[in-house]
Amino acid sequence: MFTKEKINTGRQLEFDIARGLAVIFMIIIHAQLYFANTSTLSTYFANFNDFTGDIPAAPVFMFLLGVGINYTRKNNPKLIMQRGLILIFIGYLLNFIRGFAPLVILVIKAYTLADASYLYKAISELLSVDILHFSGLAMIMFGLFKKYNLKNIQISIVAIVFALLNLVMLNIKTNNIAISALTGLFWGSNEITFFPFLTWMFYPIAGYIFGSFLIRCTNKKRFYTISALISAIVFFCGAYLFNIVFEIPTGLNSDIGYYHHFLTDNITFTAFIILEICIISFITPFVPKFLQNIFTRWSKNVTIIFCIHWVIITWSTLFIPLGSMGIFNFILYIIILIIVSDFLAYYYSKLKEN
């Protein structure tokens, strides 16, 4: 079923659709965290958003980041690491624009610098570790993999070592915000760390190995059928064994648990991701062409959309009270947010091309 040569080298539509769906889920859950009121949060719509905003969002992004390493034309180790450094820089720049700046404006509007909670939160937002910081570190790691020409089995061992090290490091907390800004890049040492390297690197590595098989696959339908069966067994059996039999807490139980989860969730979440991608691959031929084009555009512009939608959300808090939206206003807001983010990202990408 596999060849030594890379034969599936074009864009894989199922990946674009999976990433495009993750874009929607990401935008909605972030808006919900800021603006949905109590009545909205008690609806089935909000419960659905809570689910889709977990595994089908960030873990899918990270898994597909790893897959993409197999397909990128710019696979020189130096270029990959340079891109990683750029992502880390963009992450801190976004922290300033979306978090630090609007909170400082709120302090100024209050005509006092005495509100320590706002100032502390502003500094926390500036130093927080989000998905762009992690993506940058992951790219640097893949650059090292490429530089030293590591094989899949060696990279798999690295993933297991990181996951086991994560089990130990999660117990080491650094309450000093300055120290946490550094340690939080690597493990969940503080609550301002949302995507620590040791917790989340499992997904890009799993995606990279998955993509290394797919790009050499002679029969995609058979490959996805086998992958769906295996991933379904691993997900359902793993969830039952880990979370019910052994009563190991799942990262889905709390926000901090989600960001600082460990190996058992790495296994079940990855199985769910693969199962989702397999299912998408089966239904892709039935997706209308215009939707395929939209998902592909969102997939290409995912980093830009990520930055734009966050800036819109956080700067909206200067005019819209937190937790103030009923279901109608909230749905209207996310529709406008998706349309505006898509339009600005598309316009920016065109300007960049020119």
C-alpha positions, 0 to 999 in steps of 0.5 A: 500500500506504500511506495518509497516515492512521494506520490500524494504530493498535492493539496489533500482536501480532507486536511483543508476541510478539517482545518477549515472546520477547526477555524470555525470552532476556534472562532466560536468558542473564543467568542463564547468565552468572552461574550455569552451570558448565562442563558446562552451558556445553558443552551445545547448550542453552547454545549456543542461549542464546548465540545467542538472547541476542544479536540476538533480545534487546537489538537487538529491544528497541531496534528495538521501542522505536523502533517504539513511538514511532509508536504511543504516545499520549503523543507530546508531545516534552516527555513523551517526553524526560521519560520518557527522563530517568526511564529514566536515573534508573531505570538508575542506581538499578538499578545501585545495587540490583543491583550496588553493594549486593550487592558491598558486602555481600560486602565486609562479610561478608569483615570487611575493606575491603581487598579492592580488587577487590570495591570497584572492581567495586562502583563499576564496577557503580554507574557502568556504562552499561546498556540503561536508560541507553541507552533514556533517551538514545534517548527524549530523541533521539526527543523532539528529533526530534518537537520539530523535526518531522524527516522519515524521510529526515532521521532516516535521515541522523542514524542514518548520521552516528551510525554513522559517528561511532561508527567513529571514537569506538570507538578513543578509550578512557577508562581513568579510571572516573569519566570513563568513566561520562560518555563511556560513555553515548555511545560504547564508551570502556570495558568498563563501557559495555554500551550506548553511544548511538552504537553502539545508536541505529541500532536504535531509528531503524530501528524508528521508520522501519519502524513509520512505514510499518507504521502506515499500511499497508493490506495488512500481509501483503504488507508483511511478505512484501516486508520478509521477502524484502528483510531475508533478502537483506540479512542473508545477503548482508551477513553473507557480504560483511562477515564472510567476504569482507572479514573484518570482525569481527562483534559476535557473536565476543565480549562486548565486541565485541557491546556495541561493534559498528559499522555492518556489524553494525548493518545485518545485525542490523537485517535479522535483526530485521525478518526475525524479526518478519516470520516471527513475524507469519506464525505469529501466527494459530497461536499459542494464545491463552493464549501470546498473553496471556503474551507481551502481558503480558511486553511491557507489563511489560518494564521492570519485569521487566528490573529485577526479574530482575536484582535476583533474579540478583545478590542470588542470588550472596550464596547461590549460588556463581558458575558452580556450576549443572549443567544440571538446577539451572540449568533449574530456576533459570531456570524459577523466575526467569521465574515469580517475575519475571513474578508480581512485575511483574504484581503491581506493575503492578496496584498501580500501576494502583490 
